[in-house]
Amino acid sequence: MFSDSFYGFGEVNYAAFSPKSVTIATDAGTINSTTKGTGTDFIVGVGYRF
């Protein structure tokens, strides 16, 4: 909090997914692959209390 009326806030979220094997069958043959994902979100804000 900056003062009695102004304040600030923040949040961070992080997600990570384990690698997964993927197999896709096509007319030309089979495709094998591995996929994984990660992500991060940041939020920062300032507010005023009336």
C-alpha positions in Angstrom: 0.0 0.0 0.0 1.3 3.4 -1.0 -1.0 5.5 1.2 -4.5 5.3 2.8 -6.2 5.7 -0.6 -3.7 4.4 -3.3 -2.5 0.8 -3.4 -0.7 -1.5 -5.7 -1.0 -5.2 -6.3 0.8 -7.9 -8.3 0.5 -11.6 -9.2 2.6 -14.1 -11.1 1.4 -17.5 -12.3 3.7 -20.2 -13.8 2.7 -23.5 -15.3 4.7 -26.4 -16.7 3.5 -29.5 -18.4 5.5 -32.8 -18.6 6.5 -34.0 -22.0 3.9 -36.2 -23.7 4.4 -38.6 -26.6 2.1 -38.1 -29.6 1.5 -40.5 -32.4 -0.5 -39.5 -35.5 -1.5 -41.9 -38.2 -1.7 -40.6 -41.8 -2.2 -42.1 -45.2 1.6 -41.6 -45.8 2.6 -43.3 -42.5 2.9 -42.6 -38.8 4.3 -39.4 -37.2 5.8 -39.7 -33.7 6.6 -36.6 -31.8 7.0 -35.3 -28.2 5.3 -32.1 -27.0 5.5 -30.1 -23.8 4.4 -26.7 -22.6 5.2 -23.9 -20.2 3.6 -20.5 -19.6 4.0 -17.5 -17.3 1.5 -14.7 -16.6 2.2 -11.4 -14.9 -0.3 -8.9 -13.7 0.5 -5.6 -12.0 -2.0 -2.9 -11.0 -2.6 0.3 -9.1 -5.8 1.3 -7.5 -7.6 4.0 -5.6 -9.8 3.4 -2.7 -12.8 5.8 -2.4 
